[in-house]
Amino acid sequence: MHHHHLSNSYFQKAQELIPGGVNSPVRACRSVGCDPIFVEKGEGCRLFDVDGNRYIDYVCSWGPMIIGHAYPEVKAAVAEALASGTSFGVPTWREVALAQKIVELVPSIEQVRLVNSGTEATMSAIRLARGYTGRKKILKFDGCYHGHADSFLVKAGSGVATLGIPGSPGVPEEVVSNTLAVPFNDLEALKTVLGREGDEIAAIIVEPVPANMGVVPPREDFLPKLREWTEEKGIVLIFDEVITGFRLAPGGAQEYFHVMPDLTCLGKIIGGGLPVGAYGGKQEIMEKIAPVGPVYQAGTLSGNPLATAAGLATLEVLSRPGVYEVLEERAGALGNGLVEIAGRYGITCCLQRMGSMMTTFFGQRGPVIDFEAVLKSDTNLYARFFRHMLEEGVYLAPSQFEAGFVSLVHGWDVIEETLKDAESAFKNLA
């Protein structure tokens, strides 16, 4: 039995000082019926909490830790940068090096601007698309999460769904009146909206593989049609690759599916665990940004030396041959194992995986193709599974509506250990 005395006392204190005791809502673990653990350190694929408990980590900081925690090269790179100072507000060579790496790896990006978070990236990309097209409206898909800027908090997936928040208090209707939302994977609905309002739409933004309502693969013709129709209507197509960038392939989902957006938003992996974001795309569009163009976007800490150092070191490791094959094999073995065990104990669930990210939708036969389907999942069953796994020493996403991630350092022994733990969890659920 794990004890969580210190975590609990930190959480008590945190709730007096921080709303809900957390700096990002899903971390509160409310939907899985327990209090959060407080982490002391991460090492490879494991987390250690303040009470000395050890866990195999499948949250991986929600995606960035694709090569594991405290990776030696990343630590060395950050230490080297740190020795020279932490921020200057003046250009540094690492910004150029990271920009070059991004342009080399992501097929559709010709120019890129570094920012400090995924939310900043999507917010800026939308402003840029509006400035470029002179149009007002944007279209997103139900259950896709693009950070928490006002325009995006319409049917916004995981955090909002996890907490059962209706709409978005604090966001004026006037702002959201320019955001259209259509079910993911629904080309008919999309066609109707484009027929009606296509000429007023500045941008369509999409997670090419949604991971913020759980992993929902796109229908085979969904992204190609999206590309074709946006081109016809002069709409800027934005891929939010904050999660899929460098996760599904070195060039992200656009490389994986061979569909090229006009703009791409990045984050998570490109900071190697430090706060970072980026948006980039066609030079013709990017040149509308100040100081060359009229669309203003700025940031004191943008291109931060520590973040760029960590990002460069991480991308260096990911550029080695065979990395994505290893991720695919390990994640595949884990996914197949989970499905097999669930089946053996008669637990109904649908596991959906793309590369090294996956979600097990409990109480679903599947496939789970859109947000409406996602919401039919048995969140109580997931919560029970989460708590059993935590007790066994496996840390999963504290929400049914999120993705789990496998890193490069989740070795075969760790996958096997996880499946043993899952066996006892499923046995308990049965």
C-alpha beads as a LAMMPS data file, in Angstrom:
LAMMPS data file: protein, C-alpha beads

430 atoms
429 bonds

1 atom types
1 bond types

-500.0 500.0 xlo xhi
-500.0 500.0 ylo yhi
-500.0 500.0 zlo zhi

Masses

1 110.0

Atoms # bond

1 1 1 0.000 0.000 0.000
2 1 1 1.327 3.408 -0.909
3 1 1 0.958 6.186 1.598
4 1 1 0.630 9.770 0.450
5 1 1 1.028 11.755 3.694
6 1 1 3.348 14.440 2.283
7 1 1 1.460 14.763 -1.007
8 1 1 -1.752 15.221 0.969
9 1 1 -0.283 17.887 3.226
10 1 1 1.147 19.785 0.227
11 1 1 -2.254 19.584 -1.443
12 1 1 -4.008 20.951 1.671
13 1 1 -1.621 23.913 1.685
14 1 1 -1.881 24.345 -2.102
15 1 1 -5.663 24.644 -1.947
16 1 1 -5.353 27.665 0.357
17 1 1 -2.946 29.402 -2.025
18 1 1 -3.817 28.271 -5.555
19 1 1 -7.347 27.867 -6.994
20 1 1 -8.167 24.175 -6.508
21 1 1 -4.593 23.610 -5.381
22 1 1 -3.296 23.213 -8.952
23 1 1 -1.904 25.357 -11.762
24 1 1 -3.682 23.380 -14.473
25 1 1 -7.160 21.945 -13.770
26 1 1 -6.888 18.272 -14.823
27 1 1 -3.994 17.833 -12.373
28 1 1 -6.456 18.062 -9.487
29 1 1 -7.439 14.419 -10.250
30 1 1 -11.095 15.165 -9.394
31 1 1 -12.565 12.999 -12.144
32 1 1 -10.587 9.961 -10.967
33 1 1 -11.674 10.368 -7.365
34 1 1 -8.412 10.972 -5.562
35 1 1 -5.995 13.716 -4.598
36 1 1 -2.929 14.462 -6.732
37 1 1 0.525 13.089 -6.000
38 1 1 3.306 15.663 -5.715
39 1 1 6.382 14.681 -7.711
40 1 1 9.878 14.912 -6.280
41 1 1 11.791 13.829 -9.393
42 1 1 11.637 12.031 -12.708
43 1 1 14.206 9.608 -14.027
44 1 1 13.893 7.882 -17.397
45 1 1 10.348 6.524 -17.579
46 1 1 9.687 6.821 -13.841
47 1 1 8.337 9.381 -11.414
48 1 1 9.147 9.512 -7.702
49 1 1 6.716 11.329 -5.422
50 1 1 7.467 13.246 -2.247
51 1 1 6.482 10.195 -0.158
52 1 1 9.084 8.001 -1.871
53 1 1 6.623 6.061 -4.063
54 1 1 7.815 5.120 -7.536
55 1 1 5.644 5.058 -10.674
56 1 1 6.005 4.141 -14.325
57 1 1 4.980 7.379 -16.033
58 1 1 2.602 7.343 -19.012
59 1 1 1.731 11.049 -18.830
60 1 1 5.257 12.150 -19.750
61 1 1 4.373 15.749 -18.851
62 1 1 1.432 15.391 -21.313
63 1 1 3.762 14.625 -24.210
64 1 1 7.038 16.582 -24.053
65 1 1 9.114 13.877 -22.353
66 1 1 9.311 11.681 -25.434
67 1 1 12.881 10.673 -24.581
68 1 1 12.151 10.352 -20.858
69 1 1 12.887 12.447 -17.777
70 1 1 16.276 13.945 -16.938
71 1 1 17.847 12.704 -20.171
72 1 1 21.638 13.170 -19.785
73 1 1 22.138 15.149 -23.026
74 1 1 19.209 17.434 -22.263
75 1 1 20.437 18.090 -18.721
76 1 1 23.928 18.851 -20.053
77 1 1 22.574 21.236 -22.709
78 1 1 20.445 23.140 -20.195
79 1 1 23.336 23.298 -17.696
80 1 1 25.606 24.710 -20.384
81 1 1 23.038 27.360 -21.341
82 1 1 22.335 28.148 -17.688
83 1 1 25.995 28.934 -17.026
84 1 1 25.646 31.930 -19.360
85 1 1 22.410 33.341 -17.906
86 1 1 18.692 32.627 -18.159
87 1 1 17.145 35.350 -20.327
88 1 1 18.289 38.382 -22.293
89 1 1 15.423 39.701 -24.390
90 1 1 18.063 39.964 -27.112
91 1 1 18.552 37.411 -29.926
92 1 1 20.714 34.329 -29.226
93 1 1 22.197 31.761 -31.638
94 1 1 20.129 28.886 -30.225
95 1 1 16.919 30.518 -31.487
96 1 1 18.321 30.377 -35.010
97 1 1 19.513 26.795 -34.541
98 1 1 16.105 25.647 -33.248
99 1 1 14.280 27.520 -36.016
100 1 1 16.525 25.838 -38.568
101 1 1 15.861 22.407 -37.076
102 1 1 12.087 23.012 -37.160
103 1 1 12.176 24.224 -40.771
104 1 1 14.270 21.175 -41.748
105 1 1 12.007 18.662 -40.021
106 1 1 8.457 19.970 -40.519
107 1 1 7.603 19.775 -44.239
108 1 1 5.227 22.758 -44.542
109 1 1 7.167 25.245 -42.418
110 1 1 9.271 27.816 -44.296
111 1 1 9.493 30.347 -41.472
112 1 1 8.783 29.986 -37.779
113 1 1 8.248 32.254 -34.778
114 1 1 9.065 30.986 -31.269
115 1 1 6.690 31.707 -28.373
116 1 1 6.240 30.356 -24.828
117 1 1 3.288 27.971 -24.903
118 1 1 0.924 26.076 -27.162
119 1 1 -1.858 28.503 -26.247
120 1 1 0.308 31.422 -27.379
121 1 1 1.070 29.623 -30.642
122 1 1 -2.565 28.919 -31.575
123 1 1 -3.717 32.368 -30.492
124 1 1 -1.037 33.993 -32.656
125 1 1 -1.712 31.719 -35.639
126 1 1 -5.392 32.688 -35.589
127 1 1 -4.570 36.399 -35.401
128 1 1 -2.163 35.936 -38.299
129 1 1 -4.762 34.069 -40.385
130 1 1 -7.292 36.833 -39.761
131 1 1 -4.746 39.508 -40.643
132 1 1 -3.722 37.630 -43.782
133 1 1 -7.231 36.930 -45.110
134 1 1 -9.040 40.009 -43.795
135 1 1 -11.805 37.649 -42.603
136 1 1 -13.273 37.224 -39.126
137 1 1 -14.572 33.726 -38.537
138 1 1 -12.655 30.636 -37.550
139 1 1 -13.792 27.032 -37.592
140 1 1 -12.738 24.337 -35.145
141 1 1 -13.907 20.812 -34.397
142 1 1 -15.781 19.591 -31.324
143 1 1 -13.458 18.067 -28.748
144 1 1 -10.303 19.531 -30.261
145 1 1 -8.399 21.576 -27.692
146 1 1 -6.245 24.457 -28.887
147 1 1 -5.220 26.015 -25.609
148 1 1 -7.363 28.362 -23.569
149 1 1 -7.538 31.577 -25.592
150 1 1 -11.098 32.990 -25.753
151 1 1 -11.796 31.982 -29.360
152 1 1 -11.102 28.321 -28.708
153 1 1 -13.135 27.568 -25.621
154 1 1 -16.035 26.178 -27.609
155 1 1 -16.532 22.425 -27.192
156 1 1 -12.918 22.264 -26.173
157 1 1 -12.256 18.682 -25.152
158 1 1 -10.471 17.192 -22.188
159 1 1 -10.112 19.679 -19.364
160 1 1 -13.527 21.201 -19.898
161 1 1 -15.145 17.764 -20.363
162 1 1 -13.278 16.241 -17.419
163 1 1 -14.614 18.923 -15.094
164 1 1 -18.078 18.993 -16.647
165 1 1 -17.944 22.739 -17.290
166 1 1 -20.807 24.009 -19.480
167 1 1 -19.541 26.333 -22.231
168 1 1 -17.027 28.856 -20.966
169 1 1 -17.903 31.443 -18.373
170 1 1 -15.648 34.479 -18.733
171 1 1 -15.671 34.343 -22.518
172 1 1 -17.952 37.030 -24.027
173 1 1 -20.496 35.780 -26.566
174 1 1 -19.281 38.398 -29.069
175 1 1 -15.872 36.707 -29.141
176 1 1 -17.219 33.207 -29.585
177 1 1 -19.830 34.273 -32.118
178 1 1 -17.026 34.195 -34.693
179 1 1 -16.028 30.612 -33.819
180 1 1 -17.866 27.847 -35.655
181 1 1 -17.683 24.305 -34.303
182 1 1 -18.289 21.154 -36.348
183 1 1 -18.041 17.490 -35.273
184 1 1 -14.614 15.955 -35.967
185 1 1 -14.540 13.455 -38.865
186 1 1 -17.882 14.788 -40.175
187 1 1 -17.281 15.892 -43.752
188 1 1 -21.004 16.371 -44.456
189 1 1 -21.388 18.930 -41.673
190 1 1 -18.181 20.633 -42.750
191 1 1 -19.386 20.874 -46.347
192 1 1 -22.655 22.460 -45.225
193 1 1 -20.913 25.107 -43.106
194 1 1 -18.383 25.881 -45.845
195 1 1 -21.175 26.211 -48.379
196 1 1 -22.969 28.663 -46.131
197 1 1 -20.109 30.701 -44.599
198 1 1 -16.900 29.630 -46.341
199 1 1 -16.171 33.114 -47.686
200 1 1 -16.181 34.583 -44.174
201 1 1 -13.859 31.990 -42.639
202 1 1 -10.247 33.079 -42.076
203 1 1 -8.975 29.759 -40.764
204 1 1 -9.812 26.183 -39.971
205 1 1 -7.788 24.863 -37.053
206 1 1 -7.577 21.158 -36.272
207 1 1 -5.601 18.663 -34.229
208 1 1 -4.762 16.296 -37.128
209 1 1 -5.060 13.517 -34.574
210 1 1 -7.061 14.798 -31.623
211 1 1 -5.466 13.721 -28.358
212 1 1 -7.259 16.105 -26.007
213 1 1 -10.518 14.178 -26.064
214 1 1 -8.519 10.982 -26.048
215 1 1 -6.866 9.684 -29.220
216 1 1 -9.315 9.848 -32.139
217 1 1 -7.768 8.979 -35.535
218 1 1 -9.023 10.966 -38.531
219 1 1 -11.060 9.147 -41.187
220 1 1 -8.921 8.343 -44.204
221 1 1 -10.401 11.101 -46.373
222 1 1 -10.866 13.693 -43.603
223 1 1 -7.551 15.599 -43.729
224 1 1 -7.152 15.430 -47.549
225 1 1 -10.676 16.828 -48.034
226 1 1 -10.007 19.499 -45.426
227 1 1 -6.941 20.550 -47.412
228 1 1 -8.794 20.526 -50.725
229 1 1 -11.800 22.507 -49.510
230 1 1 -9.815 25.152 -47.604
231 1 1 -7.711 25.745 -50.715
232 1 1 -10.848 26.225 -52.838
233 1 1 -12.238 28.781 -50.382
234 1 1 -8.998 30.667 -49.665
235 1 1 -9.131 29.565 -46.011
236 1 1 -5.904 29.230 -44.016
237 1 1 -5.565 25.619 -42.830
238 1 1 -3.885 25.416 -39.423
239 1 1 -2.646 22.129 -37.987
240 1 1 -2.358 22.232 -34.226
241 1 1 0.591 19.855 -33.861
242 1 1 1.396 20.808 -30.282
243 1 1 0.985 17.111 -29.396
244 1 1 1.524 15.330 -32.740
245 1 1 4.584 17.398 -33.744
246 1 1 7.720 15.203 -33.495
247 1 1 5.497 12.563 -31.838
248 1 1 4.005 10.712 -34.834
249 1 1 7.032 11.268 -37.068
250 1 1 9.964 13.712 -37.174
251 1 1 7.741 15.988 -39.299
252 1 1 4.619 15.322 -37.252
253 1 1 1.156 14.373 -38.513
254 1 1 1.624 16.291 -41.763
255 1 1 4.497 13.978 -42.669
256 1 1 2.606 10.943 -41.364
257 1 1 -0.520 11.665 -43.453
258 1 1 1.146 13.576 -46.333
259 1 1 -1.192 16.552 -45.938
260 1 1 0.384 20.014 -45.854
261 1 1 -1.285 22.790 -43.825
262 1 1 -0.628 26.514 -44.372
263 1 1 0.328 27.098 -40.731
264 1 1 1.456 24.715 -37.992
265 1 1 1.408 25.227 -34.228
266 1 1 4.044 23.441 -32.158
267 1 1 4.907 23.115 -28.488
268 1 1 5.689 20.441 -25.890
269 1 1 8.465 18.332 -27.510
270 1 1 10.312 21.329 -29.037
271 1 1 11.024 22.583 -25.510
272 1 1 12.204 19.244 -24.146
273 1 1 10.114 19.908 -21.036
274 1 1 10.672 23.656 -20.752
275 1 1 7.876 26.146 -21.566
276 1 1 7.852 26.731 -25.303
277 1 1 5.630 27.072 -28.345
278 1 1 6.036 27.955 -32.008
279 1 1 3.972 28.689 -35.066
280 1 1 5.215 28.602 -38.612
281 1 1 4.284 27.999 -42.216
282 1 1 4.350 29.549 -45.649
283 1 1 6.724 32.478 -45.898
284 1 1 4.059 34.530 -47.688
285 1 1 1.801 34.261 -44.619
286 1 1 4.556 34.521 -41.981
287 1 1 5.795 37.785 -43.521
288 1 1 2.601 39.454 -42.313
289 1 1 3.998 39.368 -38.754
290 1 1 5.715 42.391 -37.196
291 1 1 8.352 43.711 -37.664
292 1 1 8.029 42.880 -41.392
293 1 1 4.225 42.976 -41.468
294 1 1 1.311 44.594 -39.629
295 1 1 0.198 41.675 -37.410
296 1 1 1.622 42.230 -33.935
297 1 1 2.842 39.455 -31.667
298 1 1 5.658 39.668 -29.128
299 1 1 7.069 38.013 -26.003
300 1 1 9.708 38.825 -23.417
301 1 1 10.783 35.232 -22.911
302 1 1 10.288 34.008 -26.487
303 1 1 13.251 31.938 -27.676
304 1 1 14.463 31.535 -24.098
305 1 1 18.034 30.146 -23.984
306 1 1 17.204 27.294 -21.583
307 1 1 14.116 26.211 -23.528
308 1 1 15.892 26.330 -26.889
309 1 1 18.829 24.353 -25.441
310 1 1 16.511 21.622 -24.103
311 1 1 14.545 21.562 -27.351
312 1 1 17.616 21.259 -29.555
313 1 1 19.039 18.432 -27.447
314 1 1 15.702 16.578 -27.564
315 1 1 15.335 16.932 -31.346
316 1 1 18.944 15.768 -31.719
317 1 1 18.079 12.478 -29.978
318 1 1 14.864 12.099 -32.004
319 1 1 16.844 12.526 -35.234
320 1 1 18.787 9.313 -34.603
321 1 1 17.894 6.407 -36.866
322 1 1 15.287 3.915 -35.655
323 1 1 13.802 6.075 -32.900
324 1 1 10.244 6.125 -34.239
325 1 1 10.355 2.383 -34.959
326 1 1 11.256 1.747 -31.308
327 1 1 8.421 4.009 -30.099
328 1 1 5.966 2.224 -32.416
329 1 1 7.037 -1.251 -31.259
330 1 1 6.881 -0.505 -27.529
331 1 1 3.576 1.372 -27.743
332 1 1 2.130 -1.346 -29.979
333 1 1 3.088 -4.068 -27.522
334 1 1 1.573 -2.118 -24.635
335 1 1 -1.663 -1.392 -26.528
336 1 1 -2.131 -4.947 -27.781
337 1 1 -1.367 -6.342 -24.330
338 1 1 -3.950 -4.109 -22.662
339 1 1 -6.642 -5.084 -25.186
340 1 1 -5.870 -8.778 -24.703
341 1 1 -6.050 -8.579 -20.896
342 1 1 -9.249 -6.488 -20.890
343 1 1 -10.821 -9.061 -23.200
344 1 1 -9.801 -11.918 -20.936
345 1 1 -11.568 -10.325 -17.981
346 1 1 -14.620 -9.293 -20.008
347 1 1 -14.008 -5.554 -19.570
348 1 1 -15.539 -3.598 -22.439
349 1 1 -13.125 -0.985 -23.722
350 1 1 -11.842 0.408 -26.979
351 1 1 -8.148 1.193 -27.205
352 1 1 -7.216 3.714 -29.907
353 1 1 -3.590 4.342 -30.697
354 1 1 -1.567 6.386 -33.158
355 1 1 2.170 5.828 -32.830
356 1 1 3.276 6.312 -29.235
357 1 1 0.046 7.895 -27.973
358 1 1 -3.095 6.013 -27.004
359 1 1 -6.349 6.144 -25.066
360 1 1 -8.432 3.328 -23.638
361 1 1 -12.086 4.350 -23.768
362 1 1 -13.863 2.350 -21.072
363 1 1 -17.372 0.992 -21.652
364 1 1 -17.028 1.506 -25.419
365 1 1 -17.043 -1.039 -28.211
366 1 1 -15.717 1.567 -30.638
367 1 1 -14.452 2.847 -32.884
368 1 1 -14.708 6.209 -31.170
369 1 1 -14.835 8.711 -34.019
370 1 1 -15.879 12.050 -32.515
371 1 1 -16.491 14.025 -29.334
372 1 1 -20.075 12.836 -28.977
373 1 1 -18.866 9.236 -29.020
374 1 1 -16.018 10.031 -26.618
375 1 1 -18.513 11.358 -24.067
376 1 1 -20.274 7.966 -23.916
377 1 1 -17.243 6.487 -22.138
378 1 1 -17.629 5.039 -18.649
379 1 1 -15.669 7.595 -16.626
380 1 1 -16.343 5.785 -13.338
381 1 1 -14.819 2.602 -14.667
382 1 1 -11.813 4.587 -15.894
383 1 1 -11.481 6.246 -12.480
384 1 1 -11.403 2.840 -10.781
385 1 1 -8.807 1.603 -13.286
386 1 1 -6.699 4.739 -12.690
387 1 1 -6.718 4.231 -8.907
388 1 1 -5.809 0.525 -9.170
389 1 1 -2.943 1.334 -11.516
390 1 1 -1.713 4.130 -9.241
391 1 1 -1.701 1.662 -6.339
392 1 1 0.314 -0.751 -8.531
393 1 1 2.839 1.993 -9.271
394 1 1 1.702 3.070 -12.747
395 1 1 0.842 6.741 -13.314
396 1 1 -1.792 7.268 -16.022
397 1 1 -3.582 10.413 -17.194
398 1 1 -5.980 11.466 -14.415
399 1 1 -8.797 11.803 -16.968
400 1 1 -10.607 9.425 -19.313
401 1 1 -10.446 12.105 -22.002
402 1 1 -6.672 12.332 -22.386
403 1 1 -3.922 10.440 -24.179
404 1 1 -1.279 8.260 -22.600
405 1 1 2.264 8.570 -23.947
406 1 1 5.117 6.097 -24.307
407 1 1 8.708 7.360 -24.322
408 1 1 11.899 6.079 -25.853
409 1 1 13.057 4.809 -22.455
410 1 1 9.991 2.688 -21.671
411 1 1 12.001 -0.533 -22.088
412 1 1 10.529 -3.999 -22.713
413 1 1 10.854 -4.830 -19.008
414 1 1 8.799 -1.752 -18.153
415 1 1 6.100 -2.615 -20.709
416 1 1 5.923 -6.136 -19.230
417 1 1 5.719 -4.780 -15.698
418 1 1 2.900 -2.430 -16.777
419 1 1 0.935 -5.304 -18.305
420 1 1 1.306 -7.343 -15.088
421 1 1 -0.044 -4.380 -13.137
422 1 1 -2.873 -3.971 -15.655
423 1 1 -3.727 -7.642 -15.213
424 1 1 -4.343 -7.131 -11.510
425 1 1 -6.279 -3.880 -12.170
426 1 1 -8.587 -5.512 -14.743
427 1 1 -9.059 -8.513 -12.448
428 1 1 -10.215 -6.084 -9.768
429 1 1 -12.623 -4.330 -12.138
430 1 1 -14.130 -7.637 -13.243

Bonds

1 1 1 2
2 1 2 3
3 1 3 4
4 1 4 5
5 1 5 6
6 1 6 7
7 1 7 8
8 1 8 9
9 1 9 10
10 1 10 11
11 1 11 12
12 1 12 13
13 1 13 14
14 1 14 15
15 1 15 16
16 1 16 17
17 1 17 18
18 1 18 19
19 1 19 20
20 1 20 21
21 1 21 22
22 1 22 23
23 1 23 24
24 1 24 25
25 1 25 26
26 1 26 27
27 1 27 28
28 1 28 29
29 1 29 30
30 1 30 31
31 1 31 32
32 1 32 33
33 1 33 34
34 1 34 35
35 1 35 36
36 1 36 37
37 1 37 38
38 1 38 39
39 1 39 40
40 1 40 41
41 1 41 42
42 1 42 43
43 1 43 44
44 1 44 45
45 1 45 46
46 1 46 47
47 1 47 48
48 1 48 49
49 1 49 50
50 1 50 51
51 1 51 52
52 1 52 53
53 1 53 54
54 1 54 55
55 1 55 56
56 1 56 57
57 1 57 58
58 1 58 59
59 1 59 60
60 1 60 61
61 1 61 62
62 1 62 63
63 1 63 64
64 1 64 65
65 1 65 66
66 1 66 67
67 1 67 68
68 1 68 69
69 1 69 70
70 1 70 71
71 1 71 72
72 1 72 73
73 1 73 74
74 1 74 75
75 1 75 76
76 1 76 77
77 1 77 78
78 1 78 79
79 1 79 80
80 1 80 81
81 1 81 82
82 1 82 83
83 1 83 84
84 1 84 85
85 1 85 86
86 1 86 87
87 1 87 88
88 1 88 89
89 1 89 90
90 1 90 91
91 1 91 92
92 1 92 93
93 1 93 94
94 1 94 95
95 1 95 96
96 1 96 97
97 1 97 98
98 1 98 99
99 1 99 100
100 1 100 101
101 1 101 102
102 1 102 103
103 1 103 104
104 1 104 105
105 1 105 106
106 1 106 107
107 1 107 108
108 1 108 109
109 1 109 110
110 1 110 111
111 1 111 112
112 1 112 113
113 1 113 114
114 1 114 115
115 1 115 116
116 1 116 117
117 1 117 118
118 1 118 119
119 1 119 120
120 1 120 121
121 1 121 122
122 1 122 123
123 1 123 124
124 1 124 125
125 1 125 126
126 1 126 127
127 1 127 128
128 1 128 129
129 1 129 130
130 1 130 131
131 1 131 132
132 1 132 133
133 1 133 134
134 1 134 135
135 1 135 136
136 1 136 137
137 1 137 138
138 1 138 139
139 1 139 140
140 1 140 141
141 1 141 142
142 1 142 143
143 1 143 144
144 1 144 145
145 1 145 146
146 1 146 147
147 1 147 148
148 1 148 149
149 1 149 150
150 1 150 151
151 1 151 152
152 1 152 153
153 1 153 154
154 1 154 155
155 1 155 156
156 1 156 157
157 1 157 158
158 1 158 159
159 1 159 160
160 1 160 161
161 1 161 162
162 1 162 163
163 1 163 164
164 1 164 165
165 1 165 166
166 1 166 167
167 1 167 168
168 1 168 169
169 1 169 170
170 1 170 171
171 1 171 172
172 1 172 173
173 1 173 174
174 1 174 175
175 1 175 176
176 1 176 177
177 1 177 178
178 1 178 179
179 1 179 180
180 1 180 181
181 1 181 182
182 1 182 183
183 1 183 184
184 1 184 185
185 1 185 186
186 1 186 187
187 1 187 188
188 1 188 189
189 1 189 190
190 1 190 191
191 1 191 192
192 1 192 193
193 1 193 194
194 1 194 195
195 1 195 196
196 1 196 197
197 1 197 198
198 1 198 199
199 1 199 200
200 1 200 201
201 1 201 202
202 1 202 203
203 1 203 204
204 1 204 205
205 1 205 206
206 1 206 207
207 1 207 208
208 1 208 209
209 1 209 210
210 1 210 211
211 1 211 212
212 1 212 213
213 1 213 214
214 1 214 215
215 1 215 216
216 1 216 217
217 1 217 218
218 1 218 219
219 1 219 220
220 1 220 221
221 1 221 222
222 1 222 223
223 1 223 224
224 1 224 225
225 1 225 226
226 1 226 227
227 1 227 228
228 1 228 229
229 1 229 230
230 1 230 231
231 1 231 232
232 1 232 233
233 1 233 234
234 1 234 235
235 1 235 236
236 1 236 237
237 1 237 238
238 1 238 239
239 1 239 240
240 1 240 241
241 1 241 242
242 1 242 243
243 1 243 244
244 1 244 245
245 1 245 246
246 1 246 247
247 1 247 248
248 1 248 249
249 1 249 250
250 1 250 251
251 1 251 252
252 1 252 253
253 1 253 254
254 1 254 255
255 1 255 256
256 1 256 257
257 1 257 258
258 1 258 259
259 1 259 260
260 1 260 261
261 1 261 262
262 1 262 263
263 1 263 264
264 1 264 265
265 1 265 266
266 1 266 267
267 1 267 268
268 1 268 269
269 1 269 270
270 1 270 271
271 1 271 272
272 1 272 273
273 1 273 274
274 1 274 275
275 1 275 276
276 1 276 277
277 1 277 278
278 1 278 279
279 1 279 280
280 1 280 281
281 1 281 282
282 1 282 283
283 1 283 284
284 1 284 285
285 1 285 286
286 1 286 287
287 1 287 288
288 1 288 289
289 1 289 290
290 1 290 291
291 1 291 292
292 1 292 293
293 1 293 294
294 1 294 295
295 1 295 296
296 1 296 297
297 1 297 298
298 1 298 299
299 1 299 300
300 1 300 301
301 1 301 302
302 1 302 303
303 1 303 304
304 1 304 305
305 1 305 306
306 1 306 307
307 1 307 308
308 1 308 309
309 1 309 310
310 1 310 311
311 1 311 312
312 1 312 313
313 1 313 314
314 1 314 315
315 1 315 316
316 1 316 317
317 1 317 318
318 1 318 319
319 1 319 320
320 1 320 321
321 1 321 322
322 1 322 323
323 1 323 324
324 1 324 325
325 1 325 326
326 1 326 327
327 1 327 328
328 1 328 329
329 1 329 330
330 1 330 331
331 1 331 332
332 1 332 333
333 1 333 334
334 1 334 335
335 1 335 336
336 1 336 337
337 1 337 338
338 1 338 339
339 1 339 340
340 1 340 341
341 1 341 342
342 1 342 343
343 1 343 344
344 1 344 345
345 1 345 346
346 1 346 347
347 1 347 348
348 1 348 349
349 1 349 350
350 1 350 351
351 1 351 352
352 1 352 353
353 1 353 354
354 1 354 355
355 1 355 356
356 1 356 357
357 1 357 358
358 1 358 359
359 1 359 360
360 1 360 361
361 1 361 362
362 1 362 363
363 1 363 364
364 1 364 365
365 1 365 366
366 1 366 367
367 1 367 368
368 1 368 369
369 1 369 370
370 1 370 371
371 1 371 372
372 1 372 373
373 1 373 374
374 1 374 375
375 1 375 376
376 1 376 377
377 1 377 378
378 1 378 379
379 1 379 380
380 1 380 381
381 1 381 382
382 1 382 383
383 1 383 384
384 1 384 385
385 1 385 386
386 1 386 387
387 1 387 388
388 1 388 389
389 1 389 390
390 1 390 391
391 1 391 392
392 1 392 393
393 1 393 394
394 1 394 395
395 1 395 396
396 1 396 397
397 1 397 398
398 1 398 399
399 1 399 400
400 1 400 401
401 1 401 402
402 1 402 403
403 1 403 404
404 1 404 405
405 1 405 406
406 1 406 407
407 1 407 408
408 1 408 409
409 1 409 410
410 1 410 411
411 1 411 412
412 1 412 413
413 1 413 414
414 1 414 415
415 1 415 416
416 1 416 417
417 1 417 418
418 1 418 419
419 1 419 420
420 1 420 421
421 1 421 422
422 1 422 423
423 1 423 424
424 1 424 425
425 1 425 426
426 1 426 427
427 1 427 428
428 1 428 429
429 1 429 430
